């Protein structure tokens, strides 16, 4: 195929959305980097570093476009082994900001958990796309692949990134042919944990689960095992609560009632909601956010960048960003529906899943409807590792969309 045909087959609409998101993110980061208090102006270099990562990201993006699939397949296992080793190494290194999430390479900090996401997606796709693989093997292998990095990331501790692996796993299992009912049964223990603190919710959920099993005509023995297993999990949940780190318990309690610890765990949620609420419809204006300028917003360049946008650009700015994300997701869904190669469909499904999960969780914790778990907003939050992995993911989507047109 000629270069002219390649250009014509390139998804320029998706590229336009990606570029707009990156520009939007750079502007938001510039604002988050500037603090104006009276005549005094303090400028951090987050937006400059992010711009460098964007340039590197596009270099990787265009490299991915031209790497043959056979090379990518050969790299899957060595890449995952390397990332697994790095996830162990990061736990042995001195902590940074009280956690073991980054490997310091001079002035550059690398977060292995971010790179593990794309590795897990590729490994799951490789395993799930094997011919004649039965459902029980998909479930078994899927959990083995996802749970090992998740446990290591949880030790850092980084609950948000650990949850991403399961947000990737379940949709990929569905696209691999596992029924929605089977996935529902697999997820029920998590629901049992959530309802384990309230006897009323526990009873309601168990009745609902029983009705589902009856409707699906599940035989007595497996149905009894499912109900008994979930009941046991609900019973032990109050005891499991005390196995969490204190900061994790405090975050959950602060999410339920932010006034539980106004100056501690509840501080982030309260200040974020104040910032977004004070922005109103049109916002206070670019660089004019008082919560941001007075440094009331914690991690305003990373986890709480959406609060900066809400305060300075208001509901309109947040709405525009949500529209951009919606169009990005919709364009990826269109590509996903057109891909016919199983492995490629699974890779795109995994990427789409973690994009959606991170967008929903980040915005949700900024507006106080989801506990704070520390997840960046794709293409917007500051973070070189996160941005680089996102650009690799977009490169794969463009690559598969373009290669489809060659067939």
C-alpha positions as CSV (number, residue, x, y, z in Angstrom):
1,X,0.0,0.0,0.0
2,X,1.3,3.4,-1.0
3,X,2.1,6.2,1.5
4,X,-0.8,8.2,0.2
5,X,-3.2,5.3,0.9
6,X,-1.7,4.9,4.4
7,X,-2.3,8.6,5.1
8,X,-5.9,8.2,3.9
9,X,-6.5,5.2,6.1
10,X,-5.1,7.0,9.2
11,X,-7.9,7.9,11.7
12,X,-7.5,11.7,11.6
13,X,-10.6,12.2,13.7
14,X,-9.3,10.1,16.6
15,X,-5.9,11.9,16.2
16,X,-7.7,15.3,16.5
17,X,-9.4,14.3,19.7
18,X,-6.1,13.0,21.1
19,X,-4.3,16.3,20.3
20,X,-7.1,18.4,21.8
21,X,-7.0,16.3,25.0
22,X,-3.2,16.7,25.2
23,X,-3.5,20.5,24.7
24,X,-6.3,20.6,27.3
25,X,-4.1,18.7,29.7
26,X,-1.1,21.0,29.1
27,X,-3.3,24.1,29.8
28,X,-4.7,22.5,33.0
29,X,-1.2,21.6,34.1
30,X,0.1,25.0,33.4
31,X,-2.6,26.4,35.6
32,X,-1.9,23.8,38.3
33,X,1.8,24.8,38.1
34,X,1.1,28.5,38.7
35,X,0.2,29.9,42.2
36,X,-0.8,33.6,42.4
37,X,-1.1,35.1,45.8
38,X,-1.4,38.9,45.5
39,X,1.6,40.1,43.5
40,X,3.6,37.0,44.2
41,X,3.7,34.3,41.5
42,X,5.2,30.9,42.0
43,X,5.6,28.7,38.9
44,X,6.4,25.0,39.0
45,X,7.8,23.1,36.0
46,X,5.2,20.3,35.8
47,X,3.8,21.5,32.5
48,X,7.3,21.7,31.0
49,X,8.1,18.1,32.1
50,X,4.8,16.9,30.8
51,X,5.5,18.6,27.4
52,X,8.7,16.6,27.2
53,X,6.8,13.4,28.0
54,X,4.3,14.2,25.2
55,X,7.1,14.5,22.7
56,X,8.6,11.2,23.9
57,X,5.1,9.7,23.8
58,X,4.6,10.6,20.2
59,X,8.0,9.1,19.3
60,X,6.9,5.9,20.9
61,X,3.4,6.2,19.3
62,X,4.8,6.4,15.8
63,X,7.3,3.6,16.5
64,X,4.5,1.3,17.6
65,X,2.7,2.0,14.3
66,X,5.4,0.3,12.3
67,X,6.5,-2.5,14.6
68,X,5.4,-5.9,13.0
69,X,3.0,-7.9,15.1
70,X,5.4,-10.8,15.2
71,X,7.9,-8.6,17.0
72,X,5.3,-7.5,19.5
73,X,4.4,-11.1,20.1
74,X,8.0,-12.1,20.8
75,X,8.3,-9.2,23.3
76,X,5.2,-10.0,25.4
77,X,6.7,-12.6,27.8
78,X,10.2,-10.8,28.2
79,X,8.4,-7.5,28.8
80,X,6.1,-8.9,31.5
81,X,9.1,-10.7,33.2
82,X,11.0,-7.4,33.3
83,X,8.0,-5.5,34.7
84,X,7.4,-8.2,37.3
85,X,11.0,-7.8,38.4
86,X,10.7,-4.0,38.6
87,X,7.5,-4.4,40.7
88,X,9.6,-6.4,43.2
89,X,12.6,-4.0,43.0
90,X,10.5,-0.9,43.7
91,X,9.4,-2.5,47.0
92,X,13.0,-2.9,48.1
93,X,14.0,0.6,47.3
94,X,13.7,3.6,49.8
95,X,10.2,5.0,49.8
96,X,9.3,8.2,48.1
97,X,6.6,10.3,49.8
98,X,6.0,7.4,52.2
99,X,5.2,4.8,49.4
100,X,7.2,2.5,47.2
101,X,5.8,3.4,43.7
102,X,8.6,5.0,41.8
103,X,12.1,4.0,40.7
104,X,14.3,7.1,40.7
105,X,16.6,7.5,37.6
106,X,18.2,10.8,38.5
107,X,15.5,13.5,37.9
108,X,13.2,11.0,36.2
109,X,10.8,8.8,38.2
110,X,9.5,5.6,36.6
111,X,6.3,4.0,37.9
112,X,6.4,0.2,37.1
113,X,2.7,-0.2,37.9
114,X,1.8,1.9,34.9
115,X,3.8,-0.1,32.5
116,X,2.4,-3.3,34.0
117,X,-1.0,-2.4,32.7
118,X,-0.1,-2.7,29.0
119,X,1.9,-5.8,29.7
120,X,-1.0,-7.5,31.4
121,X,-3.3,-6.5,28.5
122,X,-1.0,-8.1,26.0
123,X,-0.4,-11.3,28.0
124,X,-4.2,-11.7,28.6
125,X,-4.9,-11.2,24.9
126,X,-2.2,-13.7,23.9
127,X,-3.6,-16.4,26.3
128,X,-7.3,-15.6,25.6
129,X,-6.9,-15.7,21.8
130,X,-5.6,-19.3,21.8
131,X,-7.8,-21.7,19.8
132,X,-10.3,-23.9,21.7
133,X,-9.5,-22.6,25.1
134,X,-12.3,-23.5,27.5
135,X,-14.0,-21.0,29.8
136,X,-12.6,-22.4,33.0
137,X,-9.0,-21.9,31.7
138,X,-9.8,-18.3,30.6
139,X,-11.0,-17.6,34.1
140,X,-8.1,-19.4,35.8
141,X,-5.3,-18.0,33.6
142,X,-6.9,-14.6,33.6
143,X,-6.8,-14.4,37.4
144,X,-3.3,-15.8,37.6
145,X,-2.0,-13.1,35.2
146,X,-3.9,-10.2,36.8
147,X,-3.5,-11.1,40.5
148,X,0.3,-11.4,40.6
149,X,1.0,-7.7,39.6
150,X,-2.0,-6.6,41.5
151,X,-0.7,-8.0,44.8
152,X,2.7,-6.5,44.3
153,X,1.2,-3.1,43.5
154,X,-1.1,-3.4,46.5
155,X,2.1,-3.8,48.6
156,X,3.4,-0.4,47.5
157,X,0.6,0.5,48.6
158,X,-1.4,1.6,45.6
159,X,-5.0,0.4,45.7
160,X,-6.1,2.4,42.7
161,X,-3.6,0.9,40.3
162,X,-4.2,-2.6,41.8
163,X,-7.9,-2.3,40.9
164,X,-7.1,-1.3,37.3
165,X,-5.9,-4.9,36.6
166,X,-9.3,-6.3,37.4
167,X,-11.0,-3.5,35.5
168,X,-9.0,-4.8,32.6
169,X,-9.5,-8.5,33.3
170,X,-13.3,-8.8,33.4
171,X,-14.1,-7.0,30.1
172,X,-11.4,-8.9,28.3
173,X,-12.8,-12.2,29.7
174,X,-16.2,-11.2,28.3
175,X,-14.7,-10.5,24.8
176,X,-12.9,-13.8,25.1
177,X,-16.3,-15.6,25.3
178,X,-17.0,-15.8,29.0
179,X,-20.7,-15.2,29.6
180,X,-21.9,-12.2,31.5
181,X,-23.6,-14.5,34.0
182,X,-20.2,-16.3,34.8
183,X,-18.5,-12.9,35.2
184,X,-21.4,-11.8,37.5
185,X,-20.9,-14.9,39.7
186,X,-17.2,-14.2,39.9
187,X,-17.8,-10.6,40.9
188,X,-20.4,-11.4,43.6
189,X,-17.8,-11.9,46.4
190,X,-16.8,-8.3,45.9
191,X,-20.5,-7.3,46.4
192,X,-20.6,-9.5,49.5
193,X,-17.7,-7.6,50.9
194,X,-19.5,-4.3,50.4
195,X,-22.8,-5.5,52.0
196,X,-21.0,-7.3,54.8
197,X,-21.2,-4.3,57.1
198,X,-25.0,-4.0,56.9
199,X,-27.3,-7.0,57.7
200,X,-30.2,-5.5,55.7
201,X,-28.2,-5.0,52.5
202,X,-26.7,-8.5,53.1
203,X,-30.1,-10.1,53.2
204,X,-31.4,-8.1,50.1
205,X,-28.3,-9.1,48.1
206,X,-28.5,-12.8,49.0
207,X,-32.2,-12.8,48.0
208,X,-31.4,-11.2,44.7
209,X,-28.5,-13.7,44.1
210,X,-30.9,-16.6,44.9
211,X,-33.5,-15.3,42.5
212,X,-30.8,-15.0,39.8
213,X,-29.6,-18.5,40.4
214,X,-33.2,-19.8,40.2
215,X,-33.9,-17.8,37.0
216,X,-30.7,-19.3,35.4
217,X,-31.8,-22.8,36.6
218,X,-28.5,-23.5,38.3
219,X,-28.4,-26.9,39.9
220,X,-28.7,-27.3,43.6
221,X,-25.1,-28.1,44.5
222,X,-23.3,-25.3,42.7
223,X,-26.1,-22.8,43.7
224,X,-25.6,-23.8,47.3
225,X,-21.9,-23.4,47.0
226,X,-22.2,-19.9,45.5
227,X,-24.7,-18.8,48.2
228,X,-22.6,-20.3,51.1
229,X,-19.4,-18.8,49.7
230,X,-20.9,-15.3,49.5
231,X,-22.5,-15.6,52.9
232,X,-19.1,-16.6,54.4
233,X,-17.4,-13.6,52.8
234,X,-20.0,-11.3,54.2
235,X,-19.5,-12.8,57.7
236,X,-15.7,-12.3,57.7
237,X,-15.7,-8.9,56.0
238,X,-15.9,-7.0,59.3
239,X,-12.8,-8.8,60.4
240,X,-11.0,-8.2,57.1
241,X,-11.6,-4.5,57.6
242,X,-8.9,-4.4,60.2
243,X,-6.4,-5.9,57.7
244,X,-6.5,-2.7,55.7
245,X,-3.9,0.0,56.2
246,X,-5.1,2.8,58.5
247,X,-4.9,5.4,55.7
248,X,-7.1,3.1,53.6
249,X,-9.7,2.8,56.3
250,X,-9.7,6.5,56.9
251,X,-10.2,7.2,53.2
252,X,-13.2,5.0,53.1
253,X,-14.7,6.5,56.3
254,X,-13.9,10.0,55.0
255,X,-15.7,9.1,51.7
256,X,-18.8,8.1,53.6
257,X,-18.5,11.1,55.9
258,X,-15.9,13.7,54.8
259,X,-16.3,15.4,58.2
260,X,-14.9,12.3,59.9
261,X,-11.4,13.7,59.5
262,X,-11.6,17.2,58.2
263,X,-7.8,17.9,58.3
264,X,-6.8,14.4,57.4
265,X,-8.4,11.8,55.1
266,X,-11.5,13.9,54.5
267,X,-9.5,17.0,53.6
268,X,-8.9,16.0,49.9
269,X,-12.6,15.3,49.2
270,X,-13.8,18.5,51.0
271,X,-11.3,20.8,49.2
272,X,-12.0,19.2,45.9
273,X,-15.7,19.6,46.2
274,X,-15.3,23.2,47.4
275,X,-13.1,24.0,44.3
276,X,-15.5,22.4,41.8
277,X,-18.6,23.9,43.4
278,X,-17.1,27.4,43.6
279,X,-16.4,27.3,39.9
280,X,-20.1,27.6,39.1
281,X,-21.2,27.6,35.5
282,X,-18.4,29.5,33.8
283,X,-15.6,29.2,36.4
284,X,-13.4,31.8,38.1
285,X,-11.2,32.2,35.0
286,X,-7.9,30.7,33.8
287,X,-5.3,30.9,36.6
288,X,-7.8,32.6,38.9
289,X,-8.7,29.6,41.1
290,X,-8.4,30.5,44.8
291,X,-8.4,27.0,46.1
292,X,-5.6,26.2,43.7
293,X,-3.6,29.4,44.2
294,X,-3.8,29.1,48.0
295,X,-2.6,25.5,47.7
296,X,-5.7,24.1,49.4
297,X,-6.0,21.4,46.7
298,X,-3.8,18.4,47.4
299,X,-2.0,16.8,44.4
300,X,-3.6,19.4,42.1
301,X,-1.3,18.5,39.2
302,X,-2.1,14.7,39.4
303,X,-5.1,13.1,41.1
304,X,-7.0,16.4,41.5
305,X,-6.4,18.1,38.2
306,X,-10.1,17.8,37.5
307,X,-10.8,20.1,40.5
308,X,-8.5,22.7,39.0
309,X,-10.5,22.6,35.8
310,X,-13.8,22.7,37.6
311,X,-12.8,25.8,39.7
312,X,-11.3,27.8,36.8
313,X,-13.4,26.7,33.9
314,X,-16.6,25.8,35.7
315,X,-19.3,23.4,34.6
316,X,-18.7,24.4,30.9
317,X,-15.0,23.4,31.1
318,X,-15.8,20.1,32.8
319,X,-18.6,19.4,30.3
320,X,-16.3,20.0,27.3
321,X,-13.7,17.7,28.8
322,X,-16.3,15.0,29.4
323,X,-17.5,15.4,25.8
324,X,-13.9,14.9,24.6
325,X,-13.5,11.8,26.6
326,X,-16.9,10.5,25.4
327,X,-16.0,11.0,21.7
328,X,-12.6,9.4,22.3
329,X,-14.2,6.3,23.8
330,X,-16.8,6.2,21.1
331,X,-14.2,6.3,18.3
332,X,-12.3,3.5,20.0
333,X,-15.5,1.5,20.3
334,X,-16.1,2.0,16.5
335,X,-12.6,0.6,15.8
336,X,-13.2,-2.3,18.2
337,X,-16.3,-3.3,16.4
338,X,-14.5,-3.4,13.1
339,X,-11.5,-5.5,14.2
340,X,-11.8,-9.1,13.2
341,X,-8.5,-10.5,14.6
342,X,-9.2,-11.9,18.1
343,X,-5.9,-10.9,19.7
344,X,-6.2,-7.3,18.4
345,X,-9.8,-7.0,19.6
346,X,-8.8,-8.2,23.0
347,X,-6.0,-5.7,23.3
348,X,-8.3,-2.8,22.3
349,X,-11.0,-4.0,24.7
350,X,-8.4,-4.0,27.5
351,X,-7.1,-0.5,26.7
352,X,-10.7,0.8,26.4
353,X,-11.6,-0.8,29.8
354,X,-8.7,0.9,31.7
355,X,-9.3,4.2,30.0
356,X,-13.0,4.1,31.1
357,X,-12.1,2.9,34.6
358,X,-9.5,5.6,35.2
359,X,-11.7,8.4,33.8
360,X,-14.7,7.3,35.9
361,X,-12.7,6.8,39.1
362,X,-10.7,9.9,38.9
363,X,-13.6,12.2,38.2
364,X,-15.7,10.3,40.7
365,X,-13.2,10.8,43.5
366,X,-12.9,14.5,42.6
367,X,-16.6,15.1,43.0
368,X,-16.8,12.9,46.1
369,X,-18.8,9.9,44.8
370,X,-15.9,7.5,44.9
371,X,-13.3,7.0,47.6
372,X,-9.9,8.6,46.9
373,X,-7.7,5.8,45.5
374,X,-5.0,7.8,43.6
375,X,-5.7,7.3,39.9
376,X,-4.6,9.8,37.2
377,X,-6.9,11.3,34.6
378,X,-5.7,9.9,31.2
379,X,-3.9,12.5,29.1
380,X,-4.7,15.3,31.6
381,X,-2.9,14.5,34.9
382,X,0.8,15.0,35.3
383,X,2.9,11.8,35.1
384,X,5.4,10.6,32.6
385,X,4.9,6.9,33.1
386,X,1.1,7.2,32.8
387,X,1.3,9.4,29.7
388,X,3.8,7.2,28.0
389,X,1.7,4.1,28.6
390,X,-1.4,6.0,27.3
391,X,0.4,7.0,24.1
392,X,1.6,3.4,23.6
393,X,-2.0,2.3,24.0
394,X,-3.2,4.9,21.5
395,X,-0.4,3.8,19.1
396,X,-1.7,0.2,19.3
397,X,-5.3,1.3,18.6
398,X,-4.2,3.3,15.5
399,X,-1.9,0.5,14.4
400,X,-4.7,-2.1,14.5
401,X,-7.2,0.2,12.9
402,X,-4.8,0.9,10.0
403,X,-3.8,-2.7,9.6
404,X,-7.4,-3.7,9.3
405,X,-7.7,-1.5,6.2
406,X,-4.8,-3.5,4.6
407,X,-6.8,-6.8,4.8
